[in-house]
Amino acid sequence: MSLNHMSDKQIRKAKKWGDHRKDIEWPDINGLGKERVEMIAFKHQLNDDFPIEFGKEDWKIIDFADRDKYKSKYYFQINVDKPSNVDEDGNTKDEVYEYIKNTGRPYLVCELSAFRQNSYLGDPDNWYYTLGWFHFLRQGLFNNNNNSRKDRWRRIQEQQSIELKPWRTEVRDNDYALICLQKATDSTLIPMHDTHGKYRNWLMLVINQIRNVYPSLPIVIRPHLKPNQVVTEIYWEI
């Protein structure tokens, strides 16, 4: 004998009209008992390089351990996940990236700007940041770039003392090819690692391309301010 929570009349109606459970607005079980907010960031990511504070009541900065106490519409993270986020034993250093991704919610990615005069130094209230949905580089979404006014760039140009000069095309006796390097673990190099495997592979490729086209042109390599072993070893190969 089987038990059914519906009466015979209800069963007949269900057979006649079909299953309409999909039309019912079911309660969000995962969100029960949680504080609903619009945006969440995690305290341990907002360090001295990112002294960010939210000025909106429903934008929260919380401990990662308290994440299950909230249900957020959006998330705010610093930088993006990268290979260096995994230690030598295969353990994840910062679980924020995987957690936010698994929520399925849109998220803003924040990084320092390319203009260092208003980053790291001076009054943090005047610092610039790069913000994009899902990424801070061109892989991200930047909805406010359409019809961007010229005064945005002019303001940055003035604050950073940037002087625009025409591109130099004539060849001079003291010319050289300058290769500017980045930290091997920087998130901007993730596409390079995906394509070339290792930093040295990309650098040696660029050097050989320059030598093939300009055999006599000197090559100057400018390391990042934090040089690494890879660059030192390549110096010896050159």
Secondary structure, DSSP 8 states (H G I E B T S, - for coil): ----SS-HHHHHHHHHH---GGGS----GGGTT-EEEEEEEEGGG--TT------STTEEEE-GGGGGGEEEEEEEEES---GGGB-TTS-BS-THHHHHHHHT--EEEEEE-S-GGGSSSS-GGG--EEEEES-SSTTSB-GGGTT--HHHHHHHHHHHT--------S--TT--EEEE---TT-GGGHHHHHHHSSHHHHHHHHHHHHHHH-TT--EEEE--SS--HHHHHHHHH-
